[in-house]
Amino acid sequence: MKFTEKRHFIRHPVSFPISYKVIDKELTENGHSQSETINLSLGGLLFPSKNPIEPNAEIMIKMPFEDKVFDIKGEVVRCVRNSETKFFDIAVNFVKAQEAFKAKMIEQVYLISGYRDMLSVRSGKEISLEEASRKWIKRYSEKFGKLYW
């Protein structure tokens, strides 16, 4: 069997918590589950689920960070049972470009938070998220900007 690569974007391995709900055709939300991302790209994300989700299902994903929760709407494009984990790997496509941009910004916030932790350990003092953000932006903003413009 020949496998055809369908990826259009580079996937970044990143793990942060999410919750998700499948939205049915009558616009009611069924179930509520917790998971963590496996990877993220400009086109979508991948996460494990105990239960399968049908391809083409609309899904609402909540990505929390500190006291904020970001909502992102997507469409399930693939659901494959992972033989190692026994979970289902759920591939989600972002429906709109603004959803992709929002997810990418959330990823950056999580990366900055990790960067803040590293700076705090290295300096021996607590570094604020704002200070870590300034350093992160100075160091990586040109690279991040090239992704979008």
C-alpha positions in Angstrom: 0.0 0.0 0.0 1.4 3.4 -1.0 1.2 6.3 1.4 0.7 9.8 0.0 2.0 12.6 2.1 -0.8 15.2 2.5 1.0 17.6 5.0 1.2 21.2 3.8 2.9 22.6 7.0 5.7 21.6 9.3 4.5 20.1 12.5 6.0 21.2 15.8 6.0 18.7 18.6 4.4 20.6 21.5 2.4 19.3 24.4 -0.1 21.5 26.2 -3.5 20.8 27.8 -6.7 21.1 25.8 -10.3 20.2 26.2 -12.5 19.5 23.3 -16.2 19.0 22.4 -17.6 17.6 19.2 -20.3 19.8 17.8 -23.1 17.9 16.0 -25.2 19.1 13.1 -27.9 20.7 15.4 -25.1 22.8 16.9 -25.3 21.1 20.3 -22.1 20.1 22.0 -21.7 16.4 22.9 -19.4 15.3 25.6 -16.4 17.1 27.0 -12.9 15.5 27.2 -9.4 16.4 28.3 -6.2 15.7 26.4 -2.9 17.2 25.4 -1.6 18.2 22.0 1.0 15.9 20.3 1.9 18.5 17.7 0.8 21.7 16.1 1.2 23.3 12.7 -0.3 26.2 10.8 -2.8 23.9 9.4 -4.0 22.1 12.5 -3.1 19.9 15.5 -3.0 16.4 16.6 -4.1 15.0 20.0 -4.9 11.6 21.5 -8.4 10.6 22.5 -9.8 7.6 24.4 -12.8 7.6 21.9 -12.8 7.8 18.1 -14.2 11.0 16.5 -15.6 10.7 13.0 -13.7 12.5 10.2 -15.5 15.7 9.1 -16.9 16.3 12.6 -16.7 19.9 13.8 -14.9 20.3 17.0 -14.4 23.1 19.5 -11.0 23.1 21.2 -10.3 25.0 24.4 -6.7 25.9 25.1 -6.2 27.2 28.6 -3.2 29.3 29.8 -3.1 30.7 33.3 -6.4 32.5 33.8 -7.4 32.6 30.1 -9.1 30.1 27.8 -8.8 30.3 24.1 -11.5 28.7 21.8 -10.5 27.3 18.5 -12.9 25.7 16.0 -11.7 22.9 13.7 -12.7 19.9 11.6 -11.5 16.4 12.3 -9.7 15.1 9.2 -8.3 11.8 10.5 -8.9 9.4 13.4 -6.4 6.5 13.6 -6.0 4.0 16.4 -2.4 4.2 17.7 -1.2 0.6 18.2 1.3 1.7 20.9 -0.9 3.9 23.1 -4.2 2.2 22.3 -5.7 5.7 22.0 -7.0 7.3 18.8 -4.8 10.0 17.2 -7.2 12.8 16.2 -6.0 15.1 13.5 -7.8 18.5 13.3 -7.7 21.0 10.5 -8.2 24.6 11.4 -11.3 25.9 9.5 -10.1 29.5 9.2 -6.8 31.2 9.0 -7.6 33.2 12.2 -8.0 29.9 14.1 -4.5 28.8 12.9 -3.0 32.1 13.9 -4.7 32.0 17.3 -3.3 28.5 17.9 0.1 29.5 16.9 0.0 32.5 19.3 -1.1 30.2 22.1 1.8 27.9 21.3 4.2 30.9 21.5 2.8 31.8 25.0 3.4 28.2 26.2 7.0 28.3 24.8 7.6 31.7 26.4 6.3 30.3 29.7 8.9 27.5 29.4 11.5 30.0 28.5 10.6 32.0 31.6 11.1 28.9 33.7 14.5 28.3 32.2 15.6 32.0 32.7 14.4 31.8 36.3 16.5 28.7 37.0 19.6 30.1 35.2 19.4 33.5 37.0 18.4 32.1 40.4 15.5 34.6 40.7 11.9 34.6 39.5 11.5 36.1 36.0 8.1 37.6 35.1 6.2 36.4 32.1 6.4 40.0 30.8 10.2 40.1 31.1 10.5 36.7 29.5 8.2 37.8 26.7 10.3 40.8 25.9 13.4 38.7 25.7 11.6 36.1 23.6 10.3 38.6 21.2 13.7 40.2 20.8 15.2 36.8 20.2 12.6 35.2 18.0 10.2 37.8 16.5 11.9 38.0 13.1 11.7 34.2 12.7 8.0 34.2 13.8 7.2 37.1 11.5 8.5 35.2 8.5 5.9 32.5 9.1 3.0 34.9 8.4 4.2 37.8 6.2 
